[in-house]
Amino acid sequence: MNLGGLTQRRDGSYGKKEQVDILLLNGLVLTIDPASTIFSPGAIAVRAGKIVAVGPSDLVCAAFESSETLDISGCVALPGLINSHTHAAMTLFRGLADDLPLMEWLHGHIFPAEKKLTEKWVYWGTMLACAEMIRSGTTGFCDMYLFEHKVAEAAKKAGVRALVGEVLYDFPSPCYGEIENGLRHTELLVEKWRGDPLVSVAVEPHSLYTCSPDLLKKCGRMSARFDVPLVVHLSENEAEVKQVMEMYGRRPVAHLETLGMLNARLIADHCVALDDTDIELLAQNRVNVVHNPKSNMKLASGICPVPRLLQAGATVALGADGCASNNTLDMFAEMGMCAKLHKVNGLDPTLTSAQTTLRMATVSGADALGWGGKTGQIASGLLADLIVVDFRKPNLTPVYNPVSHLVYAAGAADVRHTIINGRLVMKDRVLLTLDLEEIFGHVREFAKMMGAETSAEEAKSYPAPPASRSPLPAPCKVVEAQSYPAPPASRSPLPAPCKVVEAQSYPAIPASRSPLPAPCKVEEAKSYPAPPASRSPLPAPCKVVEAQSYPAIPASRSSLPAPCFMTPAVREVDLLLFNADWLVACDPAMSRYRRGAVAIEGERIAAVGPSNELCNLFRGRREIDLSGCLLMPGLVNSHTHAGMSIFRGIADDLPLKQWLEESIFPLEKAFVNPDSVYLGVLLSAAEMLKSGTTCFCDGYFFEDAAARGCVKAGIRAVLGQGIVDFPTPDVPNPANSLAHAEDFLREFPSRAGLIRPSLFCHAPYTCSPLTLKKTKDICRGNKILFQTHLSETRQEVEQITNQYGLRPAMHLGALGVLDDLTLCAHAIWLSPSEIRLIAQSSASISHCPESNMKLASGVAPIAELAALGVKIGLGTDGCASNNDLDLLSEAGCAARLHKVFTKDALACPAEMALRMATTGSASALGLQDEIGSIEPGKKADLVALDLLQPHLTPLYDPVSHIVYAARGGDVRFVWVDGRMVVENRKLPTVDEAEILLEAKRMGEKILAFQSRP
């Protein structure tokens, strides 16, 4: 074997070891080379910015040594991800104005905000983007924006590879003025950065509708003269195609062909609205297409025909677009969305496989940006742009296919190390080239200018907390009974956004608009009109509360004296959480508190409100300062199969019938038993708690074992014992199913109060009418939830209709099993009459968007169901079909999915998605009086998100941030029933390392079984 020029001797040695800059050892190495080579355990040697060797760990160790040696055991090394289209400095506008019609979003918010940009703000916005990209595994990006000379400087400072280009259009630019200056400005950029190891320059006309044919041709000639890429937005939506056709009589792609601009240097961004001729022209001319799925979905632009482009031979890369339209620059999230979106759009689970998608984010990205043959793969002689992903996590255990895990289960928070151009820029999640506090300071200064941050004068209106509870310099420190130093002078006592309005009225939200435009203003006591019925049945949007009285705890919920805050005496409670930058209550008014606090007595919430008030009324036996955090209710997963986490990623990207019959059913038969279900539930509970889910609804086998796992982990659950009319692992004789279910219910009173029993009839096609009716009778008699899958696929609808002469929901209605304690999971292929029937029966729906996308099942008619007042919860489904249990990710997916499929940017706004994951799911499970919101008398199921992160800065609207920017890895603290079950991202209730080890061993047995001849 030859390693970087060192030839192995006959005795196996290499002589004296050669010194290198960085040595990565003992990990699984995905090279993403043409042969998809994997080394396990593998190693990589890096010197002078390049990879000098990659191969089996023992051989590389024998040949090289380094003072910077990283043991990456339990981790996966792969090429750094490439963001092939973005507007980096638009991090400054992250979440500024979400869920608005495109033209209102642009003209009412983005364009006015951009007028405030200067080169200073572009520099710091780009620095924030670079911090976010490094932390999420992106090593290179292509940028198009204003003041790109500052973008280049920021990228160079951060140590990130970048292709930059000043945006050019026919009207004056705030950077260069008239277009003649813009062309010269671009030439100077090319000349200045030519030969730089990190920064290169492209020519970047904005679009065909903002650039004349003459300007486009000049740009094309400049690109050819300097042999640099040419970047343009192309066919981003149908409106653009229509406009270009009206202007020039040709579709956009044909227009560029007429101008002679279709060639291998062209990078065409978006390419959503393409016909067959467009696809053929792009492929034939070797044009590089950049797909931006999350942005296109959120703006309801449409879906790029990626499978057809790939089939035609085009190069397709992935991009995030800007944070104004996407909210994050997370390429892991982009990969997962890309793979799932095209499956559901084509109703084919084999489309855009995990392998294809990972190549789009690595090799294809490098090819598209002109870096092909230099980076995007791991091979000797290539640039050392590398990332290391830590697989020692509940969401990445066990491992059957590392590529599948990277696309469908990994997240930005799983990235451990980032190396760019041979330089370690992040080690153990610590940035080595950037000062986050400095970046945050500048970005918050800009946000204040935009009206999002509280000024010093306004901050004075907030009384300081008692001296013993003064805000801590470091966020979220647990306080027992001690004094705290005053906060640093540089830190505002109110770091969170939203300008405070003390004594003025705020105009009502226009009827045509959904939840509050950001940045939202604070209102003292005003009700907003409800959104149109066609948009959402949810209560009116945010009411930010500053100083008022709170209702007493309902007598039915607590014996605490009420009203507890009207007496001047300080009352002692078990736990006081205070100084949260934001508290989003998810109550009927969607109240949002600045510097919020919650008092907890026992397992219930005693009071909620601003910290300055509650700290004067309550003292906690234990107190926790949540500065730098957002406090919200625990998330509620309304449908999953927790025991299936042991099958996570075992057989992805297969046709549904093959997936079930060749993988899932045989695996269940061989491995599902009480011990495996207990282990699977512990693994799922660890993942759910660490990602903010405090309650879940389950349907599977051996649910008595699942109950033991839930009690051990301290998670709330509704557990549904599975019932079908064929043999199962726990009931070999289906004639005994109902008797087994009744035995299960009789044992439940002895269980802890966190869990409740339920029965789960798998589906109308696996349960006879008699089984469905008898099971529902048992549920009614015990006043418990009845669960079933409903209309998950078209094939299911056809089967039931042919068998019983009724569509599935009508069949259930005829059997009398639909009522207010019936939960129907999926509910995708519903007719209008079925939607009306579900609404009339008061049955609930669990919406599982990511699973439905990945299995290509379809898109549930959520808007129609919501318009009729149906209770809709959010679920993940099981890990065999979804791969992760991150309900924050699920909420973001739901909001984007319904926008793009309804072609309406106002569909499923952030507030509606958040309600589905909290109060909606609680109502669907019949727990609306107990959980789902932060209100006096309810159970203290709470989650604190860590806001002090690049992808959550700045903050204009907390609800938008939760849905469009936050993810499971941001969860720092979790309480269930007032008990802390996640503390500083650790699980005090279970031994996580032991669970992961047992799950790994189980995975090895399953993999051996799956690989048998």
Buried (B, 14 or more C-beta within 10 A) or exposed (E): EEBBEBEBEEEEEBEEBBEBBBBBBBBBBBBBBEEEBBBEBBBBBBBEBBBBBBBBBEBBBBBBBBEEBBEBEBBBBBBBBBBBBBBBBBBBBBBBBBBBBBEBBBEBBBEEBBEEBEBEBBBBBBBBBBBBBBBBBBBBBBBBBBBBBBBBBBBBBBBBBBBBBBBBBBEEBBBBEEBEEBBEBBBEBBEEBEEBEBBBBBBBBBBBBBBBBEBBBBBBBBBBEBEBBBBBBBBBBEEBBEBBBEEBEBBBBBBBBEBEBBBBBBBBBBBBBBBEEBBBBBBEBBBBBBBBBBBBBBBBBBBBBBBBBBEBEBBBBBBBBBBBBBBBBBBBBBBBBBBBBBBBBBEBBBBBBBBBBBBBBBBBBBBBBBBBEBBBBBBBEBBBBBBBBBBBBBBBBBBBBBBBBBBBBBBBBBBBBBBBBBBBBBBEEEBEBBEBEEBBBBBBBBBBEBBBBBEEEBBEEBEBBEEEBBBBBEBBBEBEEEEBEEBEEEBBBBBBBBBBBEEEEBEEBEEEBBBBBBBBBBBBEEEBEBBEEEBBBBBBBBBBBBBEEBEBBEEEBBEBEBBBBEEEEEBEBBBBBBBBBBBBBBBEBBBBBBBBBBBBBBBBBBBBBBBBBBBBBBBBEBBBBBBBBBBBBBBBBBBBBBBBBBBBBBBBBBBBEEBBEBBBEEBBEBBBBBEBBBBBBBBBBBBBBBBBBBBBBBBBBBBBBBBBBBBBBBBBBBBBBBBBBEEBBBBEEBEEBBEBBBEBBEEBEEBEEBBBBBBBBBBBBBBEBEBBBBBBBBBBEBEBBBBBBBBBBEEBBEBBBEEBEBBBBBBBBBBEBBEEBBBBBBBBBBBEEBBBBBBEBBBBBBBBBBBBBBBBBBBBBBBBBBBEEBBBBBBBBBBBBBBBBBBBBBBBBBBBBBBBBBEBBBBBBBBBBBBBBBBBBBBBBBBBBBBBBBBBBBBBBBBBBBBBBBBBBBBBBBBBBBBBBBBBBBBBBBBBBBBBBBBEBEBEBBEBEEBBEBBBEBBEBBBEEBEEE
